[in-house]
Amino acid sequence: MDESVGSHWLLLIHQIPPKPPYLRVKVWRRLQRLGAVAVKNSVYVLPASEQAREDFTWVLREVEEGGGDASLVEARFVGGLSDAQVEDLFRAARDADYGQIAEEAKRIEGDFAAATAVDAERQGPLGADVRRLRRRLAEVAALDFFGAAGRDAVEGLLQSLERRLRPPPSVVEGASPEEVRVDLRRRTWVTRRGIKVDRMASAWLIRRFIDPEARFRFVDAQGFHPEAGELRFDMFEAEFTHEGDRCTFEVLLARAGIEDPALVALAEVVHDIDLKDGKFGRPETAGVNALVAGIAAAHADDEARLARASALFDDLYEAFRKRSA
């Protein structure tokens, strides 16, 4: 959650006359674009901030100019709802937005499957669709004040589509898994800030099985340009990211040629948590999901998250290894 967001809330309370009829729809659409959620009929809320006050003030003026009444109220609590319940309203609203983007991304993925690599006439419009979804995701993410769970799955879908549009160069084109693993050593590995299950598990896999001397950077993905010697994972245009229906952890395993039944089992858990598709249905998934969510909730710092998650994945790996043995 953004540090500027606290338990102060800004409420817009309005009464809109029945005429002109378009005013109610216009105000509703504007409130949706601001990320406000309705807590009661004609009562909308945003986390209190200077930006929220400015945005609501413009809506207030628009209501009043249309012949209605509106007022702004700053409060520490919203009547009948706890802070946690209000936050859940925001998460639900953003998850609905992420769900719409995901459905559109899956439709585009189907269109990609029908297009050929040389079908330039068809690939062009598909690229425009993907870029439009990326802009839409950025807009929704900017309104995701409390970290809705649906963002990572959508990010993975878009990364997979973007990879089809502009495939990143292989680390070593046509190299064997052994040659790939050699080339991946002593690197700086870069990924998005706010690591969650796929990035946590991938970083653990890299340091334990691929590059013991790996260094990690956690960056803002927008506008990032890698430096020499850096490899990106689970982010836009990354050397290692989602491919088709495989999460980054699965892609790393395959590209590095690591054949270990315990890691395959762990990959199935990570896949189901990250993609939320229930593909493997392992019994450990729900418990691991709860533990990973706890790590993310308790630690804002990515290095701290990685340290805690690494201990978790060390223990899970040993459990799977002994079971497979």
N, C-alpha and C positions, 0 to 999 in steps of 0.2 A: 504494500500500500504506500502511496506517496506520503512523505513525511508531513506535507502540508495539510493532509486530511486528518481531522480529529473527530471528537464527538460533538462538535458544534454543527448544527444544521441550519440551512437557509430555506425557508418555506415561502412559496408564492401561492397566495390564496386569491382566486379570481371568481368573478361572476360575469358571464358574457351574455349579452342580450340575444334573443333568437334571430334578430335581423341586424346586419346582413348575415345570411346563413354561412357564408364562406369564412367569417372571422373565426369561428370556433375551430374549424379544420386548420386554418392557417396558424393559430396559436398552438394547437396540439402538435402540428408538425415541427414548429420551432422548438417546442419543449423537448420533443424527441431528439432533435439534432443537438441539443445541449446535454443530453444524457440524463435529464431529470426523470424521476419516477413518481407516480401518483400514489399517495398514501391514503387519500380519501377523495371523494368526488370534488374535483376542482381545487385540490390541494396537492402541489408538487414540491418535491424536495431535492436539494443538492447539498453535498458537503460544503460547509461554509468556507468561502475563500473570496478574495477580491474579484477574481474572474467570475465566480458564480454570482456575486452581487451585481456586477456590471451586466452580465447576461440576463439575469432576471429583471433588472431595471428596464432594459429595452423591451422585454415582453410586457412588463407592467404598462409602459407608455403605449404600447401597441393596443393593449386591451382598453385603456382609458380613451385613446383616440377613436376607438370603435364604439364608444358609448357604454363600455362596461366599467366595472369596479375591480381594483386589484390592490393588494398590499403585500409587503415583504415583512417577514418575521424571522429573526434569528433566535434559535433555541438550543438548549443543551439536550433536550429530548423531544421526541415526537409522541404526542398523546396516544396511549394505547399500544405503543411499540417500543421495544428495547433497541439500543443501538445495533445489536447483532441482527435483529429482525429487519431493520432498515437496510443494513449492509447487504443482507440476503436478497432484498428486493432489487438492489442495484446489480448484484451478481446474476440474478435470474434474468433481468432485462438484457444484460450483455451476453449471457449464454444464448439467449434467443437470437440475438444478432449474429453471434458466431455460428450458430446452427444454420442460419440462412446462408452465410458465406460458405460453409462446408458443403451444403447441398449444391450450391452453384459450382463449387470447385469439383465435386464429383461428376456433375454433368459435363463440365469442360474436359475432365479426365477421359470420359467416354468418347468425347469428340476427338481427342488426341489419338485414342486407340483406333479410331476409324480413319484418321489421316495418315498419310505416309510421310516419310522424312523428306521426300522431294516434292510434296504437295504444297508448294510455296503459297499458292493462292488461298489454301485453306489454313495454313499455319499462321498467316498474317493476322486474320481476325481472331484466331485463338490467342495469339500473343496479346492482342489488345484486351481481350477478355481477362486474361491473367493479370495484366497490369491494372485493370479496373478493380479487380478483387483485391489486389495488394493495396491500392489506395483506400478501398472501403475498409479493409482490415486495420489500416493505420488510423482511420477515423474512429472506428469502434474502440480500438485499444486506447486512444486518447481519452475516451469517456469511461474506461474500465477502472474506476476509482478503487475498487476493492479486490482486484485479481480474480476474475471469474475463471472457472476451471476449463472452459471450452477453448481458450486461446491457443494452447499448445497444439491441439489436434489440428486446428485450422492452419496454423503456421506450418505444420508438417505437410499438409496437403498442398499448400501453395509452393513450398520449397520443391516438392516433387514435380509440380507443373513447370516451375521456373527452370528446373534442371532439364526438362525436356526441350524447353525453348532454347536454352543456351548451356549445353552440357559443359561442366567444368573439365579442364584437362586432367587426365589421370596423373597420379603422382609419378609413376613411371609407366609410360604407355606400353602395353603388352608384356609387362614384367610378371614374373612368377610371384606367388605369395611370399616366398622367402626373400626375393629381391625387394618387394614392397616393404616388408618389415624392416629390412636394413635401411632403406631410404627414409623411413619414418622416424628414425632415432635422432635424439638430440634436437628436437624441434620445439618451437613454441606453438601451442595449440590454442586457437581462439574460438570463443563461442559467445552467445548472447548472455547478458546479465540476467540474474534471477533464475539460476539453473533449477530445473525440476528433474523428473525421473530419468528421462532419456539422456539429458546432458550430464546429470550426476553419474549415471551408470557408464556412459561412454567415456567420461574422464577417468573414472576408476579403471575401466578396461584398458585404456591407453597407457596409464601409468604402470599398471601391474603386468600386462601381457604384451604390450607393443613397444613402449618407449619409457623405460624406467626413469630416465632423466628428464621426462617431459615437464615443460613449464606451461602454465595456463594463463590466459588473459580473458577477462570477462568484460565485454564491450557493449556499447550501444550499437545495434546492428545497422541502423539507418546511416548511410553515408560512410560506412567503414571500408577502408581499403587496406588489404594485408601488406605487410612488409616482407622482405626477403627472409626465407626460412620459416615463415608462419604457415600453419595449416588451419583451415577453418572446419568446424564441425557443427552440425545442427543449426545452420543459419543460411541466409540467402547466399547463393552461388558458392556454397562451401564445397571443399574437396570431398568431404564425407557428410552426407545428410540423408534424409529420407529418399528412398527409391521405390516407386510403386507403393505397395502396402507394407514395406519394411521400414522400421524405425532406424535411427542412426546407429544404435547399438548393433542391430542385426547387420547393417551394411558394413560396419567396421569389422565384425567377425568374418564376413564373407570375403571382403577385399583383402584382409590380412591372412586369409587362409587358415584361420585357427579352428581346429576341429577338436572340441572338448565337450562331451555330453553335459557336463555341469554348466558350462557357459551357454549351451543351447537352451537348457532349462531356464536359466536366468534370463536369457533373451526373450523367451516366451512370456515371462512375467512382465518384463519391461514393455514389451510390445502391447500387451493388453491394457496396462495402465496408461501408456502414452496415447495409443490410438483409440482406446475405449471401444473396441469392436468385439471383444470377447472371443477372439479367434482361437485361443488355446485353452482358456478356462481352467488354468491351474489353480489348485486350492489355496496356494500361498499368496495369490495376487491381491486379495482384499487386505490382508494383513500388511503386506509390503507397501501397498498404496497408502494405508493409514500412517505407517512409519515415515514414509517419504514426505507426506503432507505435514506431519509434525515437525520434521527437520526444516522444511521451508517456512513454517509458521514461526518457529523458534529462532531462526537465524536469518537476518537480512543479508549478511556478508556471504559472498559466494565461496570464498576460501573456507569459511566455517561450515557452510553447507556441504562442500566437497569432503572435508575431513570427517564429518559425521556420517555422510552417506558411504564413504569408503569403508568405514568400520562395519556398517550394515552389510554392504555387498561382499566384504571379506567373509563374514560369517555365513551369509547365504550361499556363497560359492562352496565353502567347506561342507555345508549341509548337503548340497546337491552332489558334490564330488563323492562323499562317503556313500550316499544313497546309490549313485550309479555304479560305484565299485562293488 
